């Protein structure tokens, strides 16, 4: 199969590199300066301390040239959610040449945007649970291999899963795209917005009884929205999401907090969540409105209150628009807890 991948970020480089090393054809679309820099330079993936170099079929800066020169089987979209409309708009003139578009993005709304531009019959929902870090453009390290979820129902879904598995990506078919994407969303919410707002690590958040209650309610709100939508929580490759949901719903808070500290926080290996990384490196915009904000929007549609997700979303969006030093919640969990308690009774 021949894949066209938008961007050489962490996910794109990992997926494209794995596919290339297994013998598949991979083309990257990148900015002119990046495409020119890597035209004669190999890319690399580090797995268990071993660096594997690879050279894709092409790194191009011209979508027109790619579609004029190559038949493309699958387009992989792994950009941030706020870039999805732009990518979809670029692809629209070539929609008749596209058989399938696989979204490996976080969030639950990207496939809708892609379908509006390209047709629902071409769009395949996907999710990556493996942890991948970007050393620099074109060089990534696989921190924790878990796998890839791909929704069934599209003619190429099974073929993509087989192709991914030949590449060692541990791919699995899911019969319900909504359940798969929302289950991944639950994992993306944990100690993500809170960590950025407070400038605290997940371990610090989970060790604080009241902050842990806020995390618990955030997850519970999202699960209530899922249930109203008719979605079940499902396990993802290497990720027991049902056990996670059980932890936040049925296990006594004190025990749940200790388990979360030992497993969820410790499993990050000291790495800060994505919102914290992006906020303090000055990357804008943030994806919070596509995660916590999505919970709020869907909650409004189905009549489920989501005050904690709303507070986290609006607060982090506000912080991102102002100088960091004006953040009144930074290293100040007491003020944060006080303000959350004004909008929802969870303490």
C-alpha positions as CSV (number, residue, x, y, z in Angstrom):
1,X,0.0,0.0,0.0
2,X,1.1,3.6,-0.5
3,X,0.4,6.0,2.3
4,X,0.4,9.8,2.3
5,X,1.1,11.2,5.7
6,X,0.5,14.8,6.7
7,X,3.5,16.0,8.7
8,X,6.6,14.5,10.3
9,X,5.5,15.0,13.9
10,X,5.9,12.3,16.5
11,X,2.9,10.2,15.4
12,X,3.6,10.7,11.6
13,X,7.2,9.8,11.9
14,X,6.6,6.8,14.1
15,X,3.7,5.4,11.9
16,X,5.4,6.2,8.6
17,X,8.8,4.9,9.7
18,X,7.3,1.7,10.9
19,X,5.5,1.2,7.6
20,X,8.5,2.1,5.6
21,X,10.7,-0.3,7.5
22,X,8.2,-3.1,6.8
23,X,8.3,-2.5,3.1
24,X,5.3,-0.2,2.5
25,X,5.5,3.0,0.4
26,X,5.2,6.2,2.5
27,X,5.1,9.8,1.2
28,X,5.2,12.7,3.6
29,X,3.8,16.1,3.0
30,X,5.7,18.9,4.8
31,X,6.5,22.6,4.6
32,X,9.0,23.5,1.9
33,X,11.9,24.2,4.3
34,X,11.4,20.8,6.0
35,X,10.9,18.9,2.8
36,X,14.1,20.4,1.4
37,X,16.1,19.7,4.5
38,X,15.2,16.0,4.6
39,X,15.3,15.3,0.8
40,X,18.8,13.7,1.3
41,X,18.6,12.9,5.0
42,X,17.2,9.8,6.6
43,X,14.6,9.8,9.4
44,X,14.8,7.6,12.5
45,X,12.8,5.8,15.2
46,X,14.4,4.7,18.4
47,X,12.9,1.5,19.9
48,X,14.3,0.0,23.1
49,X,17.6,2.0,22.7
50,X,18.2,1.0,19.1
51,X,17.9,3.7,16.4
52,X,16.4,2.6,13.1
53,X,16.9,4.9,10.2
54,X,14.6,4.9,7.2
55,X,14.1,6.9,4.0
56,X,10.5,7.4,2.8
57,X,9.6,7.2,-0.8
58,X,9.4,11.0,-0.9
59,X,9.1,14.0,1.3
60,X,7.1,16.6,-0.8
61,X,5.9,20.1,-0.2
62,X,3.3,19.9,-3.0
63,X,0.0,18.0,-2.7
64,X,-0.7,18.6,-6.4
65,X,2.6,17.0,-7.4
66,X,2.0,14.0,-5.1
67,X,-1.4,13.3,-6.6
68,X,-0.2,13.9,-10.1
69,X,2.7,11.5,-9.7
70,X,1.4,8.7,-7.4
71,X,-1.7,6.6,-6.8
72,X,-2.4,7.1,-3.0
73,X,-4.2,4.3,-1.1
74,X,-4.5,5.9,2.3
75,X,-4.0,9.4,3.6
76,X,-3.1,9.5,7.3
77,X,-3.9,12.7,9.2
78,X,-2.0,13.1,12.5
79,X,-2.0,16.8,12.9
80,X,-3.4,18.8,15.8
81,X,-7.2,19.1,15.8
82,X,-7.1,22.8,15.2
83,X,-5.3,22.1,11.9
84,X,-7.9,19.6,10.6
85,X,-10.1,22.1,8.6
86,X,-7.0,23.3,6.8
87,X,-5.8,19.8,5.9
88,X,-9.3,18.8,4.8
89,X,-9.5,21.9,2.6
90,X,-6.2,21.0,1.0
91,X,-7.4,17.5,0.3
92,X,-10.8,18.3,-1.0
93,X,-9.8,19.0,-4.7
94,X,-8.3,15.5,-4.8
95,X,-11.1,13.6,-3.1
96,X,-11.9,11.5,-6.1
97,X,-8.3,10.2,-6.0
98,X,-8.6,9.3,-2.3
99,X,-9.8,5.9,-1.2
100,X,-9.4,6.3,2.5
101,X,-8.4,9.0,5.1
102,X,-7.3,7.6,8.4
103,X,-7.5,10.1,11.4
104,X,-5.1,9.2,14.2
105,X,-5.9,12.4,16.1
106,X,-7.0,12.9,19.6
107,X,-10.5,14.2,20.1
108,X,-13.9,13.1,18.9
109,X,-14.7,15.7,16.2
110,X,-12.0,15.5,13.6
111,X,-13.7,12.7,11.6
112,X,-16.8,14.9,11.2
113,X,-14.7,17.7,9.8
114,X,-12.9,15.4,7.4
115,X,-16.2,13.9,6.3
116,X,-17.7,17.3,5.5
117,X,-14.9,18.0,3.1
118,X,-14.2,14.5,1.7
119,X,-17.3,12.4,2.2
120,X,-18.1,10.1,5.1
121,X,-17.4,7.0,3.0
122,X,-13.7,7.8,2.8
123,X,-13.0,8.6,6.5
124,X,-11.8,6.0,9.0
125,X,-11.5,6.8,12.7
126,X,-8.3,5.7,14.4
127,X,-6.5,6.1,17.6
128,X,-2.9,5.7,18.8
129,X,-2.2,4.5,22.3
130,X,1.5,4.0,22.0
131,X,3.6,6.8,23.7
132,X,5.9,8.5,21.2
133,X,8.2,11.4,21.8
134,X,9.7,13.7,19.2
135,X,13.4,14.4,19.7
136,X,13.5,16.7,16.8
137,X,11.9,16.8,13.3
138,X,12.4,13.5,11.7
139,X,13.6,11.7,14.9
140,X,11.3,10.1,17.4
141,X,11.6,7.6,20.3
142,X,9.0,5.0,21.1
143,X,8.6,5.3,24.8
144,X,5.8,2.8,25.4
145,X,4.4,0.4,22.8
146,X,0.7,-0.2,23.1
147,X,-0.9,-0.1,19.7
148,X,-3.4,1.4,17.3
149,X,-7.2,1.2,17.1
150,X,-8.9,1.4,13.7
151,X,-12.6,1.5,13.1
152,X,-14.1,-1.2,10.9
153,X,-16.8,-0.6,8.2
154,X,-14.7,1.0,5.5
155,X,-13.5,-1.2,2.7
156,X,-9.8,-0.6,3.5
157,X,-10.0,-0.9,7.3
158,X,-9.0,-4.5,7.5
159,X,-6.3,-4.1,4.9
160,X,-4.9,-1.2,6.9
161,X,-4.9,-3.2,10.1
162,X,-3.0,-6.0,8.3
163,X,-0.5,-3.6,6.9
164,X,0.0,-1.9,10.3
165,X,0.5,-5.3,12.0
166,X,3.1,-6.3,9.4
167,X,4.9,-3.1,10.6
168,X,4.7,-4.2,14.2
169,X,2.2,-1.5,15.2
170,X,-0.2,-3.8,17.1
171,X,-3.3,-2.6,15.3
172,X,-6.8,-3.8,16.1
173,X,-10.2,-3.4,14.5
174,X,-13.1,-1.8,16.4
175,X,-16.7,-2.2,15.4
176,X,-17.8,1.2,16.9
177,X,-15.8,4.3,16.1
178,X,-17.5,6.4,18.7
179,X,-16.8,4.1,21.5
180,X,-13.1,3.8,20.5
181,X,-12.6,7.6,20.1
182,X,-14.4,8.5,23.3
183,X,-12.6,5.9,25.3
184,X,-9.3,7.4,24.1
185,X,-10.6,10.8,25.1
186,X,-11.0,9.6,28.7
187,X,-7.3,8.8,28.9
188,X,-6.4,12.2,27.3
189,X,-8.3,14.1,30.0
190,X,-6.5,12.7,33.0
191,X,-4.3,15.3,34.8
192,X,-3.9,17.1,31.5
193,X,-5.7,20.5,31.8
194,X,-5.2,20.5,35.6
195,X,-1.5,20.0,35.2
196,X,-1.1,22.9,32.8
197,X,-3.3,25.2,34.9
198,X,-1.6,24.5,38.2
199,X,1.9,23.8,36.9
200,X,2.0,20.6,38.8
201,X,2.9,17.0,37.8
202,X,0.3,14.2,37.5
203,X,1.9,12.6,40.6
204,X,1.3,15.8,42.6
205,X,-2.3,16.1,41.4
206,X,-3.2,12.5,42.2
207,X,-1.6,12.7,45.6
208,X,-3.8,15.7,46.6
209,X,-7.2,14.4,47.8
210,X,-9.2,17.4,46.6
211,X,-7.5,17.7,43.3
212,X,-8.0,14.0,42.8
213,X,-11.8,14.6,43.3
214,X,-11.7,17.1,40.6
215,X,-10.0,14.7,38.3
216,X,-12.6,12.1,39.2
217,X,-15.5,14.3,38.4
218,X,-14.0,15.3,35.1
219,X,-13.9,11.7,34.0
220,X,-17.4,11.0,35.4
221,X,-18.8,13.9,33.4
222,X,-17.3,12.5,30.2
223,X,-18.6,9.0,30.9
224,X,-22.1,10.3,31.6
225,X,-22.0,12.1,28.2
226,X,-20.8,8.8,26.6
227,X,-23.7,6.9,28.1
228,X,-26.2,9.4,26.9
229,X,-24.7,9.1,23.4
230,X,-25.2,5.3,23.7
231,X,-21.4,4.6,23.9
232,X,-19.7,2.0,26.1
233,X,-16.3,2.4,27.5
234,X,-14.0,-0.1,25.7
235,X,-10.4,-1.2,26.2
236,X,-7.9,0.0,23.7
237,X,-4.6,-1.7,22.6
238,X,-2.4,-1.9,25.7
239,X,-4.8,0.4,27.6
240,X,-7.4,-1.0,30.0
241,X,-9.8,1.9,29.8
242,X,-12.7,0.0,31.4
243,X,-10.6,-0.6,34.5
244,X,-9.8,3.1,34.5
245,X,-13.5,4.0,34.4
246,X,-14.1,1.5,37.2
247,X,-11.4,3.1,39.3
248,X,-13.0,6.5,39.1
249,X,-16.6,5.2,39.6
250,X,-16.5,2.3,42.0
251,X,-13.3,2.2,44.0
252,X,-13.2,4.2,47.3
253,X,-11.5,7.6,46.7
254,X,-8.5,6.9,49.0
255,X,-7.7,3.6,47.4
256,X,-8.3,4.9,43.9
257,X,-6.0,7.8,44.6
258,X,-3.2,5.5,45.6
259,X,-3.7,3.3,42.6
260,X,-3.7,6.3,40.3
261,X,-0.5,7.6,41.8
262,X,1.3,4.3,41.4
263,X,0.0,3.4,38.0
264,X,-1.2,6.4,36.0
265,X,1.3,9.0,37.2
266,X,4.2,6.6,37.6
267,X,3.6,5.2,34.1
268,X,4.4,8.6,32.6
269,X,8.0,8.3,33.8
270,X,8.2,12.0,34.9
271,X,7.0,13.2,31.5
272,X,4.5,16.1,31.7
273,X,1.2,16.0,29.9
274,X,0.8,17.5,26.5
275,X,-1.2,20.6,27.6
276,X,1.6,21.5,30.1
277,X,4.3,21.0,27.5
278,X,2.5,23.1,24.9
279,X,1.6,25.9,27.3
280,X,5.0,26.4,28.8
281,X,6.8,26.1,25.5
282,X,4.6,28.8,24.1
283,X,2.8,26.7,21.6
284,X,-0.6,28.1,20.6
285,X,-3.4,27.3,20.2
286,X,-3.9,24.5,22.7
287,X,-6.0,21.4,22.0
288,X,-8.0,21.7,25.3
289,X,-11.1,22.9,23.4
290,X,-11.0,19.7,21.4
291,X,-10.9,17.5,24.5
292,X,-12.5,19.1,27.6
293,X,-14.4,21.5,25.2
294,X,-15.7,18.5,23.2
295,X,-17.1,17.0,26.4
296,X,-18.9,20.3,27.1
297,X,-20.3,20.6,23.6
298,X,-21.6,17.1,23.4
299,X,-22.9,17.4,27.0
300,X,-25.0,20.4,25.9
301,X,-26.4,18.5,23.0
302,X,-27.5,15.5,25.1
303,X,-28.5,17.4,28.2
304,X,-25.7,16.4,30.5
305,X,-24.1,19.0,32.8
306,X,-20.3,19.2,32.5
307,X,-19.3,22.0,34.9
308,X,-15.8,20.7,35.7
309,X,-14.9,20.2,32.1
310,X,-16.3,23.6,31.3
311,X,-14.2,25.2,34.0
312,X,-11.0,23.5,33.0
313,X,-11.5,24.4,29.3
314,X,-12.3,28.0,29.8
315,X,-9.6,28.5,32.5
316,X,-6.9,27.0,30.4
317,X,-8.0,28.8,27.2
318,X,-7.8,32.1,29.2
319,X,-4.4,31.3,30.6
320,X,-3.1,30.5,27.1
321,X,-4.1,34.0,25.9
322,X,-2.3,35.8,28.7
323,X,1.2,36.0,30.0
324,X,2.0,32.9,32.2
325,X,2.9,35.1,35.2
326,X,-0.7,36.3,35.4
327,X,-1.9,32.8,36.0
328,X,-3.4,33.0,39.5
329,X,-3.6,29.3,39.8
330,X,0.0,28.4,39.2
331,X,1.3,26.4,42.1
332,X,-1.8,27.5,44.0
333,X,-4.1,24.5,44.3
334,X,-6.0,26.1,47.2
335,X,-7.3,29.0,45.0
336,X,-8.1,26.5,42.2
337,X,-10.1,24.2,44.5
338,X,-11.9,27.2,46.0
339,X,-13.0,28.4,42.6
340,X,-14.0,24.9,41.4
341,X,-16.1,24.4,44.6
342,X,-18.1,27.5,43.6
343,X,-19.5,25.9,40.5
344,X,-19.9,22.3,41.5
345,X,-20.4,20.4,44.7
346,X,-17.9,17.6,44.8
347,X,-16.2,18.2,48.1
